[in-house]
Amino acid sequence: MKKIFTLAFALMAITCLAQSAEKAYVINHCPVTPVREEPSEAAEQATQLLFGDVCEVVETRSSRIKIRSLMDGQVGWITTKMTTAVSEEEAMKQLSDEAKGVVVTPMAVATIIETGEQLMLTIGTRLPNYANGRFEMLGKRYKIDAKCVRSLEAMRREATGEKVVRMAKTLLNVSYLWGGKNMMGYDCSGFTQTVYSVFGVNLLRNAREQVTQGQVVNSLAESRPGDLVFFDHADRDPNATRITHVGMLISPTEVIHCAGWVHIAKIDEKGIRLANGKYSHHLAQIKRYVE
């Protein structure tokens, strides 16, 4: 009998190890889903998922799951009702850029063909299996105004700094929202990440992460439209060199950024200059992501 129990426990242990080794995946099926720092609706918002974003499940607690976004690696908590569980094969297929469209207008209405239900999708949302105003995800077929969508491959192929800036300007006056990355509210890095995602450039989520990507630009004089500028507080404290803010250059003297709201400000080699002559952000680095 002892041998039987020992064998049973051994088999259970092997089964548990096999299960723990398997990865679980979900796809966000809501237009925008908040991702929080802790498993509570009252917790701070870390970022947001857009419709169709694919995530790996890291941990499960009742009706909440800790996820890692496969788009930018961000980790946080969401409720299970906002997502649909999928196989690894389905997750990788959804993650693929093949036959994908991208929403290029601040908002677009997608309609479920079978039911007539509508979803408000925000700029930067990537649409799987897209062609001629139609796409399909998780067994549902949708229609959308083709004027609001472009082929992701075409956007990537045609990307220039000037076009990136023009896209950024369509979001002028959108309010600041901590962790936000949709046209109803952005934080500084959510804004730059979203604009670049329209052109198939996958930036990481936070300013301190985005600064690790791209090509170094030595000065504003050598900069081009669309380059990102990163800021710290080293002007106030020599040790405060951690990147805390990011914006996008329009020219060597102007930057568009989300601080309070998306707006255009003056910039020079010291940083962002306010109307009263003072500086709100200290310029630390400049990076380029498209030629």
N, C-alpha and C positions, 0 to 999 in steps of 0.2 A: 504493500500500500504506500509506503514511504517513497518507493521508487516511482510509483505512478504520479504522486503529487509533485515530486521533484521534476519529472518529465513535463508535467502540465505547466508548472511555473516557468520552466525553461522555454517551452513553446510560446507562452504568453509574453515572455520577455523579448523573444525573437520577433514576435508579431508587433509589439509596441515599437521596437527599434525600427522595423521596416516601415511602420506607419509614420514615425517621426521623421524618417528620411525622405518621405514623399512630400513634395511641395504642393501647397494649395494656392489657387489663384482666383481672383474675382475681377469682374469688370463693372465699373461704375455706370449705372443706367439712368442716373439723374442728371439734369443739365449742369448743376453745380452742387458738390457735396463738401461740407466743411470737414477738414481733418484736424483733430484736436491733439493737444499735448498729452492729455490724460483721458482715460475712459469715462468721460462725463460730459454732458451737454454744457455744463458750466465752465469747462476747462478752456484755456486759451486756444484760439485758432492758430494752427501752425501753417497751414496752407489750404488749398482747395483742389479737389479733383474735378475735371471737366467730363462731360459725357463721353463715354468710350475709353476712358483711361483704364489701364490694366495695372493690377497690383498683385504682389505676392503677400499671402497671409503669414504674418510673423507670430501672432499670438491670438488666442480666442478667449474672451470672457463673456459668457452668457450671450447677450444680443450685440456685443461690441467686439470688433476685431482690430488688432493692430496690424497695419499694412505698410508695405514698402512700395512706393510708386516705381514702376519699371520705366517711367519716362525720365525721372530726375533723381530717384533714390530717396526721396523724402519719406520719413517714417512718422506715423501718427495713428490716432484712433478714429474709427468711423463706426456707424451702426450698420449691421448686416442688411437691414431692409433697403439700404441705398445701393446695394450691389447684387450681382448675380454670380454665383460660383460657376467656374468653368474649368475644363481640363487644361493641362499644360499645353496641349496642342492648340486648343482654341485660343488660349492666352497669347501664345507666340504668333498665331495667325493674326490676331487683332493688333498686336504690337507692330507687325510688319507695315512698312510704308506702301506696300504694293496696292495699287488701285484705291488709293486714299484721296479724299477731298479734304479741304480745310476751309472753315468759315472765315471769310475775309472782311465781313462787315461787322460793326459793333454787336449787332444782334441779328438773328435769323430765326424764322419759325419753321420747325420741322413737324410734319403731320404723319401720324401712323396711318397708313393707307387703309388697313382693315377696319379701324375703329373711328378714325377722324380725330383722335386725341392729338393735342398739340404740345410741343416742347419748345421753349425759348432757349436757343443755343447761342452761346457767346463767342466772340472772335477767338480764333485759335483752336476751336474744337475740331478734332480730326474725325472724319466720317469714313467708316470702312465700306468696302465694296461700292464705291461711289461711281456713278456715271449718269450724266445728263439729268441732274436734278433728282436722282433716286439713290438711295443707299439702303443697306440692310445690316442689322446687328441683332444678335441673340434671337434669331428667328422672326424678327419683326421687320417689315418693309416700311420705309419712310419716303416722303417726297419733300422737296425743299426748293425754294426759288434758286435756280441755277446761277442767277446774277450774284448771289451771296456766297458762292462757293467756287474755288479754283482747285485744280489738280495740285496736290502737294508737290509732286515731281516738277510740274511747271513752275511753281513758285520758287522752289529750290534752284532751278536752272536759271531763272530770271533775276535772282536776288542781287540787288546792288544797295549800297549804303543810302543812296537817295530814295530808293523805293521803301526801304525800311523806315526812314524818317517820315515819308508821306503816310505810311500806315500808322506810325506812332501818333501823328497829328490828328488822326480820326478819333483818338481817345482823349483829346483835350477836355479838361474840366471834369473828368471822372474823379470821384472822391477817393481819398485815401482810406484803406481798410487794412488793418494788420492781418497778414496772411492771405489777403485777397488776390485773386488772379482772374477776375472776370469784369466785364465792363460796368458793373454796378459798384465796383470797388477794388482798387489795387493797392498793394504796398509797392515800394520802389522796385524791388527785384521781381515781383510778380508782373509788373508792367513790362520790364525789359524782356523777361522770359517769354511772356505771351506774344509780344510783337515779333520777336525773332522766331518763335515756333511757327508762325504763319508762313515763314520762308523755309521751313524744314530744318532750322538750326536749333538743336536741342541744348539749351542752356541749363545749367544746374539751377537750383531754386533760390538760394540766398546770395546776396551780394558778395559775401566772403568766399563763396564757392564759384561764382561766375568769374571772379577775378583770376582764378586759376586756369581759365580757359582762354582761348584766343591768342592773338599775336600782339606782342608789346609794341606800343607806339610811344616814341620818346618824348614828344612834346605836343602842345596844342597846334603849333605851327606845322607839324607833320601830320596832323589828324585829318580825317575825312568824315563826312556826314555818316551817321550810323555807328561810329565808334562809341564804345561805352566808356564812361568816366567813373572812377571809383574814389570814394572819399573816406577820410578818417578824421580824428580830432587831435592830430599831432600838433596843430597850431596852438592848442590850449594846454596840452600835456605831451611832452616829447615821447612818453611811453605809450601814448594812446594811438598806436599804429594799426589797430584792428579795423578792417574795412566795415563801415556801418551804413553806407549809402551808395546808390548807383544811379546814373542818369545816362541819357543818350545825346551825343553831340549833333546839333543841327549844322553848326559851323564852328570855327575856332573861338567864337565869342558868344555862342548861344547853346543852351542845353535844354532839353525837354526831360522832365523828371516828375515823379510822383512824391510830393512832400506837402501834405495837406490836401492836394488835388494835383491832377496832371496839368502842368503849366510850363511855360517857357521862361527861362531866367538867363541872366548874364553870367558869363564865366571867364576867368582869366587863369594865369598860371598858379595863382594862390588858391582859387576855388570859386564857389558860387557867390557872386556879389549881389547884395540886396540894394534896393533903391536908396537907402540911407548911407551907402558906401561901406557898410559892414559885411562880413562874410559869414554865411550860414554853414558852409561845408568846406573842409580843407581837401584840395585835390591831391590824390595819392598816386593813382595809376590810370593809364589809358590803354584800352585793349580793342583789337579789331577782329571781327568775326566773319565778315564778307568782304570781298575785294571790290 
